[in-house]
Amino acid sequence: MNDPAPKAERHPLGEPLPLRVGFAGERGRTLYGDGVRATTVQSPGDVTEVDVLIAEPDSAESLIDAAHDVSAVVLGLAEGTERVPGADAHVGAPAPDVIPAAPTLDPTVFNPTAFRDAGVAGLASLITRTGSGFEPGFDLIAGTTHDEPVTVLAPIGADLPATPPGANRVTLEVPDKERDAVKRAGDHLGVLDHPSFHASELERAGWIARLCAAGVPVVAAEISESLGELLGAELKAILGELRARDLADPDARERASVALRRAALRDHSAQARWRQICAAAQIPLPGRPMVSVVFATRRMSWLEHGIAQVSRQSYEPRELIVCLHGDEFPEGTAERIREIYEGPLKILPIDGELTLGDALNAGVEASEGELVTKMDDDDYYSTEHLWDLVLALEYARADLVGKGAEFVYLQWIDLTMRRFMGDGESTHPRLAGGSMMARKGPLKAIGGWPSRSRGEDTMLVRNFKDSGRKTYRTHGFGYILNRHGQDHTWNTYVDYFLIQSQREWRGLRFDESAID
């Protein structure tokens, strides 16, 4: 008997949350206006159809009374020690009576581009406020210019030191807008960040999150306890270990970029921020979309390995659909699967005469998730693999995403290699079959996987593109294609891979491929 996935209200990926938020001021809307159904309120009549009112210290009392009359939750914007009388709770910089909430981040605006280890040079510092008092930050820059030149990106009106330390190695530029500033910063190895460069910790947290979401490594000095609360435990921990010297190693720099972008996109996107606020304020919201993992195998010998890779995934909610393809499986296999896998599970026997594409489509038909992914029985996956794909679907606004088979383990010669470097974070069509994730609606609209047992994944990508639906390739970390020579669907010689190699390491290297 199959275990059905629990029914729950879930919200479509990338759509604004079904939360009507009224903003009684531009400051609140600037900080938290993304990811919800936002409207500006100026009179009590504007509040009648909102679920939440973001009020500011100078907001009219009549707006707050009107919000309470329609049972809306009033969240006051905490400005320093100022509070909003009558608010149900406050949001802003950390304080005993405030829900810590950094500015929201739009992942469709601030997201990673193809990572480069060539054509980038020096470091950048991003100043986001005007005025003076930047000397402590320039002391940090001075200590770095011995190793790398620094480009200071600052707005008009920033009263920079007339002769900054290390001036012979410092270039000053004025970026146009927020997005331009992040883009220019991405032309460097990373960003040196200091509290003196920002007007407040709230704004500093927002800028750090934008840079990290765009894949720009940040070396952050003097991370205070309150800044750490705004950044979140994961992002704070990664930033706390990163030093400017680490960015000189291209591989270490790229791994840092991947870890930072994941933490920023997962915890600082507009939807993530509003989920955090609503959880603290006890405002109900529908859950994240479910991921259905379709796991089709003909090999009993790899069954437990593959299921273990699914079990270690951190993304929730998810369900596993095991397609037992053929008659190799002994009696009691289903019971064994139930013993080793915890969580929503379906087990489907698939006639061995059917193709692999047919088996995968049977799994799709049985799935209850809004997102469908394929995982192979013999490959290696990090715990964050599903999260990487969900995030990529959101920020790329794609219907099909995947990783490239960049990291390959050649068991014959006990070698881990990397190939196809530089193709990630793009619409490149080469996606690894064991790493694909699709929105189920578009997947079914194109007819699912082709009815074939070889080349079905390549054809699937082509069918998505031919139908005008966007496909996207995210970074290749957290996934290793395992070539062991035991009944592969696609067999080829070891030389096929070696001729493509750009990096090589002896042994099975989870550290280099960022598999925890």
C-alpha positions as CSV (number, residue, x, y, z in Angstrom):
1,M,0.0,0.0,0.0
2,N,1.4,3.4,-1.0
3,D,1.6,6.2,1.5
4,P,0.0,9.4,0.1
5,A,1.6,12.8,0.5
6,P,-0.3,14.9,3.0
7,K,-2.7,17.4,1.5
8,A,-1.8,21.0,2.3
9,E,-2.4,24.4,0.8
10,R,0.7,25.3,-1.2
11,H,1.7,28.5,-3.0
12,P,2.9,28.5,-6.6
13,L,6.6,29.2,-7.0
14,G,7.5,32.8,-8.0
15,E,4.0,34.2,-7.6
16,P,3.4,37.0,-5.0
17,L,2.1,35.6,-1.8
18,P,-1.7,35.9,-1.3
19,L,-1.1,38.5,1.4
20,R,-2.6,42.0,0.9
21,V,-0.3,44.5,2.5
22,G,-1.0,48.2,2.8
23,F,1.9,50.6,3.2
24,A,1.3,53.8,5.1
25,G,4.6,55.3,3.9
26,E,7.3,54.9,1.2
27,R,9.9,53.8,3.7
28,G,8.1,50.6,4.6
29,R,7.3,49.9,1.0
30,T,10.9,50.4,0.0
31,L,12.0,47.9,2.6
32,Y,9.3,45.2,2.4
33,G,7.2,45.9,-0.7
34,D,8.2,42.9,-2.8
35,G,6.7,39.5,-2.8
36,V,3.2,40.4,-1.6
37,R,0.1,42.2,-3.1
38,A,1.3,45.6,-2.1
39,T,-0.7,48.8,-2.1
40,T,-0.2,52.3,-0.8
41,V,-2.8,53.5,1.8
42,Q,-3.4,57.2,2.5
43,S,-6.9,57.2,4.0
44,P,-9.0,54.9,6.2
45,G,-11.0,53.9,3.2
46,D,-7.8,52.4,1.6
47,V,-7.4,49.9,4.4
48,T,-10.7,48.0,4.0
49,E,-9.2,45.2,1.9
50,V,-5.8,44.6,3.4
51,D,-4.6,41.7,5.6
52,V,-1.6,43.6,7.0
53,L,-0.8,47.3,7.4
54,I,2.8,48.5,7.6
55,A,2.6,51.7,9.6
56,E,5.4,54.2,10.3
57,P,5.9,56.3,13.4
58,D,4.2,59.3,11.8
59,S,1.3,57.3,10.3
60,A,-2.2,58.7,11.1
61,E,-3.9,57.0,14.0
62,S,-7.1,56.7,11.9
63,L,-5.3,54.3,9.5
64,I,-4.4,52.0,12.4
65,D,-7.9,52.1,13.8
66,A,-9.3,51.3,10.3
67,A,-7.0,48.4,10.0
68,H,-8.1,47.0,13.3
69,D,-11.7,47.5,12.4
70,V,-11.3,45.0,9.4
71,S,-9.2,42.6,11.6
72,A,-6.0,43.4,9.7
73,V,-2.6,43.0,11.5
74,V,-0.8,46.2,12.1
75,L,3.0,45.9,11.9
76,G,4.8,49.0,12.9
77,L,8.1,50.0,11.3
78,A,10.6,50.4,14.1
79,E,12.8,53.4,13.5
80,G,15.6,53.5,16.1
81,T,13.8,53.8,19.4
82,E,10.5,55.1,17.8
83,R,7.5,52.8,17.9
84,V,4.1,53.0,16.3
85,P,1.3,53.3,19.0
86,G,-1.3,50.7,18.6
87,A,0.7,48.3,16.4
88,D,0.3,44.6,17.0
89,A,4.0,44.0,16.4
90,H,7.1,45.8,15.0
91,V,9.6,45.0,12.3
92,G,13.0,46.3,11.5
93,A,16.4,46.3,13.2
94,P,16.8,43.8,16.1
95,A,15.4,45.0,19.4
96,P,13.6,43.2,22.3
97,D,10.2,44.2,20.9
98,V,11.0,44.0,17.2
99,I,10.8,41.2,14.6
100,P,14.2,41.3,13.0
101,A,13.6,41.8,9.2
102,A,16.2,42.9,6.7
103,P,14.9,44.5,3.5
104,T,13.3,42.1,1.0
105,L,15.3,40.9,-2.0
106,D,13.7,40.4,-5.5
107,P,15.5,37.2,-6.8
108,T,14.5,38.0,-10.4
109,V,16.6,41.2,-10.1
110,F,19.5,40.2,-7.9
111,N,20.6,36.7,-9.0
112,P,23.8,35.0,-10.1
113,T,25.4,35.2,-13.6
114,A,27.9,32.9,-15.1
115,F,30.8,32.6,-12.8
116,R,34.1,33.9,-14.1
117,D,37.6,33.1,-12.9
118,A,39.1,35.1,-15.8
119,G,38.5,38.7,-16.6
120,V,37.9,39.7,-13.0
121,A,40.5,41.6,-11.0
122,G,41.0,43.3,-7.7
123,L,38.4,43.9,-5.0
124,A,35.6,46.3,-4.6
125,S,34.1,48.2,-1.8
126,L,30.5,49.4,-2.0
127,I,29.5,52.6,-0.2
128,T,25.8,53.1,-0.1
129,R,25.4,56.3,2.0
130,T,26.4,59.9,1.6
131,G,28.1,62.2,4.1
132,S,31.5,61.5,5.8
133,G,33.0,59.2,8.4
134,F,34.3,56.5,6.1
135,E,37.9,56.4,7.6
136,P,37.5,53.2,9.5
137,G,36.4,51.4,6.3
138,F,39.3,52.9,4.5
139,D,41.7,51.5,7.1
140,L,40.3,48.1,6.1
141,I,41.0,48.9,2.4
142,A,44.5,50.1,3.2
143,G,45.4,46.7,4.7
144,T,44.2,44.9,1.6
145,T,45.7,47.0,-1.2
146,H,49.1,45.4,-0.5
147,D,47.7,42.3,-2.2
148,E,44.9,43.5,-4.4
149,P,43.8,46.9,-5.9
150,V,40.5,48.1,-4.6
151,T,37.7,49.9,-6.6
152,V,35.5,52.0,-4.3
153,L,31.9,52.3,-5.7
154,A,30.3,55.3,-4.0
155,P,27.3,57.6,-4.6
156,I,27.5,61.3,-5.4
157,G,27.6,63.1,-2.1
158,A,29.9,60.7,-0.3
159,D,32.6,62.8,1.3
160,L,35.5,60.3,0.8
161,P,38.9,60.9,2.3
162,A,40.9,63.3,0.1
163,T,43.9,61.0,0.2
164,P,42.6,57.5,1.2
165,P,45.3,55.1,2.5
166,G,46.8,53.1,-0.4
167,A,45.5,55.7,-2.8
168,N,47.8,54.5,-5.5
169,R,45.9,51.2,-5.5
170,V,42.3,52.7,-5.1
171,T,40.0,53.6,-8.0
172,L,36.8,55.6,-7.3
173,E,33.6,55.1,-9.4
174,V,30.0,56.3,-9.1
175,P,27.5,53.5,-10.0
176,D,24.2,54.5,-11.5
177,K,21.6,52.5,-9.6
178,E,21.4,49.6,-7.2
179,R,21.5,46.9,-9.9
180,D,24.4,48.7,-11.6
181,A,26.4,48.8,-8.3
182,V,26.0,45.1,-7.8
183,K,26.9,44.4,-11.4
184,R,30.1,46.5,-11.2
185,A,31.0,44.8,-7.9
186,G,30.7,41.4,-9.8
187,D,33.6,42.4,-12.1
188,H,35.9,41.9,-9.1
189,L,37.1,39.0,-7.0
190,G,34.8,40.1,-4.2
191,V,33.6,43.0,-2.0
192,L,35.2,44.4,1.1
193,D,32.4,45.5,3.4
194,H,32.5,47.7,6.5
195,P,29.8,49.1,8.7
196,S,31.0,52.7,8.0
197,F,30.0,52.3,4.4
198,H,26.2,52.1,5.2
199,A,23.7,54.3,6.9
200,S,22.4,51.5,9.3
201,E,22.8,47.8,10.0
202,L,19.4,47.3,8.4
203,E,20.6,48.8,5.1
204,R,23.9,47.0,5.4
205,A,22.2,43.6,5.7
206,G,20.1,44.4,2.6
207,W,23.2,45.2,0.5
208,I,25.1,42.2,1.7
209,A,22.2,40.0,0.8
210,R,21.9,41.6,-2.7
211,L,25.6,41.0,-3.4
212,C,25.5,37.5,-2.2
213,A,22.4,36.6,-4.1
214,A,24.2,37.8,-7.3
215,G,27.0,35.4,-6.5
216,V,29.5,38.2,-5.4
217,P,31.6,37.0,-2.5
218,V,31.6,39.4,0.4
219,V,34.3,39.8,3.0
220,A,32.4,41.5,5.8
221,A,34.2,43.2,8.7
222,E,32.8,43.6,12.2
223,I,29.7,41.5,12.0
224,S,27.8,42.6,15.1
225,E,25.3,40.4,17.0
226,S,22.4,42.5,15.6
227,L,23.7,42.4,12.0
228,G,24.0,38.6,12.5
229,E,20.3,38.4,13.4
230,L,19.4,40.3,10.3
231,L,21.6,38.1,8.1
232,G,20.4,34.9,9.6
233,A,22.5,32.1,11.0
234,E,23.5,30.5,7.7
235,L,24.7,33.6,5.9
236,K,26.4,34.9,9.0
237,A,28.3,31.7,9.5
238,I,29.6,31.7,5.9
239,L,30.6,35.4,6.0
240,G,32.2,34.9,9.3
241,E,34.7,32.4,7.8
242,L,35.5,34.2,4.5
243,R,38.7,36.3,4.2
244,A,40.0,38.3,1.3
245,R,42.9,35.9,0.8
246,D,40.5,33.1,0.2
247,L,39.3,34.8,-3.0
248,A,42.7,34.3,-4.7
249,D,41.9,30.6,-5.2
250,P,39.4,30.4,-8.1
251,D,37.9,27.1,-6.9
252,A,37.5,28.2,-3.3
253,R,36.1,31.5,-4.4
254,E,33.5,29.8,-6.6
255,R,32.5,27.4,-3.8
256,A,32.1,30.4,-1.5
257,S,30.0,32.2,-4.1
258,V,27.6,29.2,-4.4
259,A,27.2,28.9,-0.6
260,L,26.6,32.6,-0.2
261,R,24.1,32.9,-3.1
262,R,22.1,29.9,-1.8
263,A,21.8,31.3,1.7
264,A,20.9,34.8,0.4
265,L,18.3,33.6,-2.1
266,R,16.8,31.1,0.4
267,D,16.6,33.3,3.4
268,H,16.4,36.8,2.0
269,S,14.1,36.6,-1.0
270,A,10.9,38.6,-0.6
271,Q,8.8,35.5,0.0
272,A,11.3,34.1,2.5
273,R,11.2,37.4,4.4
274,W,7.4,37.6,4.5
275,R,7.3,34.0,5.7
276,Q,9.6,34.9,8.5
277,I,7.6,37.9,9.5
278,C,4.3,36.1,9.3
279,A,5.6,33.2,11.3
280,A,6.7,35.6,14.1
281,A,3.4,37.6,13.9
282,Q,1.3,34.4,13.7
283,I,-0.2,35.3,10.3
284,P,-1.1,32.2,8.3
285,L,0.3,31.7,4.8
286,P,0.2,28.7,2.4
287,G,3.3,26.5,2.3
288,R,6.1,26.3,-0.2
289,P,5.5,24.1,-3.3
290,M,6.0,20.4,-2.9
291,V,8.8,18.7,-4.8
292,S,8.1,15.2,-6.2
293,V,11.3,13.2,-6.6
294,V,10.8,10.6,-9.4
295,F,13.3,7.9,-8.9
296,A,13.3,5.2,-11.6
297,T,15.7,2.2,-11.3
298,R,16.2,-1.2,-12.8
299,R,19.1,-2.1,-10.4
300,M,18.5,-3.6,-7.0
301,S,22.2,-3.1,-6.3
302,W,21.9,0.7,-6.4
303,L,18.4,1.0,-4.9
304,E,19.5,1.9,-1.3
305,H,22.3,4.2,-2.4
306,G,19.8,6.2,-4.5
307,I,17.2,6.4,-1.8
308,A,19.8,7.6,0.7
309,Q,20.6,10.5,-1.6
310,V,16.9,11.5,-1.5
311,S,16.6,11.0,2.2
312,R,19.5,13.5,2.9
313,Q,17.8,16.3,1.0
314,S,17.0,19.4,3.2
315,Y,14.1,20.8,1.1
316,E,10.6,20.4,2.4
317,P,7.9,19.5,1.5
318,R,8.8,16.7,-0.8
319,E,7.7,13.2,-1.7
320,L,9.5,10.3,-3.2
321,I,8.1,8.2,-6.0
322,V,10.1,5.0,-6.6
323,C,9.5,3.4,-10.0
324,L,10.7,-0.2,-9.8
325,H,11.4,-0.7,-13.5
326,G,11.5,-4.4,-14.5
327,D,11.4,-7.7,-12.7
328,E,14.9,-7.8,-11.1
329,F,13.5,-6.8,-7.7
330,P,13.0,-9.6,-5.2
331,E,10.0,-10.1,-3.0
332,G,10.0,-7.7,-0.1
333,T,11.7,-4.8,-2.0
334,A,8.7,-2.5,-1.3
335,E,8.8,-3.3,2.4
336,R,12.6,-2.6,2.5
337,I,12.1,0.8,0.9
338,R,9.5,1.7,3.5
339,E,12.0,0.7,6.2
340,I,14.7,3.0,5.0
341,Y,12.8,6.0,3.8
342,E,10.9,8.3,6.1
343,G,8.3,10.7,4.6
344,P,5.6,10.7,1.9
345,L,6.3,7.8,-0.4
346,K,4.8,6.0,-3.4
347,I,6.2,2.8,-4.9
348,L,5.2,1.9,-8.5
349,P,6.0,-1.4,-10.3
350,I,6.8,-0.6,-13.9
351,D,6.7,-3.2,-16.7
352,G,10.3,-3.9,-17.9
353,E,9.2,-3.7,-21.5
354,L,8.4,-0.1,-21.1
355,T,11.1,2.6,-21.8
356,L,12.8,4.7,-19.1
357,G,10.8,7.7,-20.4
358,D,7.6,5.7,-19.8
359,A,8.7,4.8,-16.3
360,L,9.4,8.5,-15.5
361,N,6.1,9.6,-16.9
362,A,4.3,7.0,-14.7
363,G,6.0,8.7,-11.7
364,V,4.9,12.1,-12.9
365,E,1.3,10.9,-13.2
366,A,1.4,9.6,-9.6
367,S,3.1,12.7,-8.2
368,E,1.3,15.3,-6.1
369,G,4.0,18.0,-6.2
370,E,3.9,21.2,-8.2
371,L,7.5,20.6,-9.0
372,V,9.0,17.4,-10.4
373,T,12.6,16.3,-10.3
374,K,14.5,13.3,-11.5
375,M,17.3,11.8,-9.3
376,D,19.4,8.9,-10.5
377,D,20.2,5.8,-8.4
378,D,24.0,5.9,-8.6
379,D,24.9,9.6,-8.6
380,Y,26.0,11.7,-5.6
381,Y,24.0,14.7,-4.3
382,S,24.5,17.4,-1.6
383,T,21.8,17.9,1.0
384,E,21.0,21.3,-0.7
385,H,20.6,19.9,-4.2
386,L,16.8,20.2,-4.4
387,W,17.0,23.7,-2.9
388,D,19.5,24.8,-5.6
389,L,17.0,23.7,-8.3
390,V,13.9,25.3,-6.6
391,L,15.8,28.6,-6.2
392,A,16.9,28.5,-9.9
393,L,13.4,27.9,-11.1
394,E,12.3,31.0,-9.1
395,Y,15.1,33.5,-10.0
396,A,15.4,32.4,-13.6
397,R,11.6,32.3,-14.1
398,A,12.2,29.0,-16.0
399,D,10.0,26.0,-16.5
400,L,12.9,23.5,-16.5
401,V,16.2,23.8,-14.7
402,G,19.2,21.5,-14.0
403,K,22.8,21.3,-13.3
404,G,25.5,20.3,-15.7
405,A,27.4,17.1,-15.2
406,E,30.5,19.2,-14.4
407,F,31.8,16.9,-11.7
408,V,32.4,13.3,-12.7
409,Y,33.8,10.5,-10.7
410,L,35.6,7.9,-12.8
411,Q,35.7,4.8,-10.6
412,W,37.9,2.9,-13.0
413,I,40.8,5.1,-12.2
414,D,39.6,6.6,-8.9
415,L,39.6,10.2,-10.2
416,T,37.2,13.1,-9.8
417,M,37.3,15.6,-12.6
418,R,35.5,18.8,-13.6
419,R,34.5,19.8,-17.1
420,F,32.3,22.3,-18.9
421,M,33.3,25.1,-16.6
422,G,31.8,28.5,-17.2
423,D,28.5,27.2,-18.6
424,G,26.5,27.6,-15.4
425,E,23.9,30.2,-14.6
426,S,22.8,30.5,-18.2
427,T,20.3,29.1,-20.7
428,H,22.9,26.5,-21.9
429,P,21.0,23.5,-23.1
430,R,23.3,20.8,-21.7
431,L,21.6,19.6,-18.5
432,A,22.5,16.4,-16.6
433,G,19.5,14.0,-16.7
434,G,19.9,13.2,-13.0
435,S,19.6,16.8,-12.0
436,M,16.6,18.1,-13.8
437,M,13.6,19.8,-12.1
438,A,10.5,21.1,-13.9
439,R,7.2,22.8,-13.1
440,K,4.7,19.9,-13.5
441,G,2.2,21.9,-15.6
442,P,4.6,22.7,-18.4
443,L,6.2,19.2,-18.2
444,K,2.8,17.6,-18.8
445,A,1.9,20.1,-21.5
446,I,4.8,19.0,-23.7
447,G,4.0,15.3,-23.1
448,G,6.5,14.5,-20.4
449,W,9.6,12.5,-21.2
450,P,9.9,11.0,-24.7
451,S,9.1,7.3,-24.8
452,R,12.7,6.1,-25.2
453,S,15.5,4.7,-23.0
454,R,18.4,6.6,-24.4
455,G,18.6,10.3,-25.1
456,E,15.3,10.9,-23.3
457,D,16.7,13.8,-21.2
458,T,18.4,15.6,-24.1
459,M,15.1,15.3,-26.1
460,L,13.1,16.6,-23.1
461,V,15.3,19.8,-23.0
462,R,14.8,20.2,-26.7
463,N,11.0,19.8,-26.5
464,F,10.9,22.4,-23.7
465,K,12.8,24.9,-25.9
466,D,10.9,24.1,-29.1
467,S,7.7,24.8,-27.2
468,G,9.0,28.3,-26.3
469,R,9.4,27.4,-22.6
470,K,12.6,28.6,-20.8
471,T,15.2,26.1,-19.7
472,Y,18.1,27.1,-17.4
473,R,21.3,25.7,-16.2
474,T,22.4,26.6,-12.6
475,H,25.8,26.0,-11.1
476,G,27.2,22.4,-11.1
477,F,28.2,22.1,-7.4
478,G,26.5,19.6,-5.2
479,Y,26.2,16.9,-7.9
480,I,28.6,14.2,-9.1
481,L,27.9,12.0,-12.1
482,N,29.1,8.6,-11.0
483,R,30.8,6.5,-13.7
484,H,31.4,3.0,-12.4
485,G,30.9,0.8,-15.4
486,Q,28.0,-1.2,-14.0
487,D,25.0,-1.3,-16.3
488,H,24.9,2.4,-17.3
489,T,22.0,3.4,-19.6
490,W,24.7,5.3,-21.6
491,N,28.1,3.5,-21.7
492,T,31.2,5.2,-23.0
493,Y,35.0,5.0,-22.5
494,V,36.9,6.8,-19.8
495,D,38.8,8.7,-22.5
496,Y,35.6,10.4,-23.5
497,F,35.6,12.2,-20.1
498,L,39.3,12.7,-19.7
499,I,39.6,14.6,-23.0
500,Q,37.1,17.1,-21.5
501,S,38.8,17.5,-18.2
502,Q,39.6,21.0,-16.8
503,R,40.3,20.0,-13.2
504,E,41.3,16.7,-11.7
505,W,41.7,15.3,-8.2
506,R,42.6,11.8,-7.0
507,G,39.8,9.9,-5.3
508,L,36.1,10.7,-4.8
509,R,36.2,14.4,-3.9
510,F,33.1,15.6,-2.1
511,D,35.1,18.7,-0.9
512,E,35.9,20.0,-4.3
513,S,32.3,19.4,-5.6
514,A,30.8,21.0,-2.4
515,I,28.9,17.8,-1.3
516,D,28.5,17.8,2.4
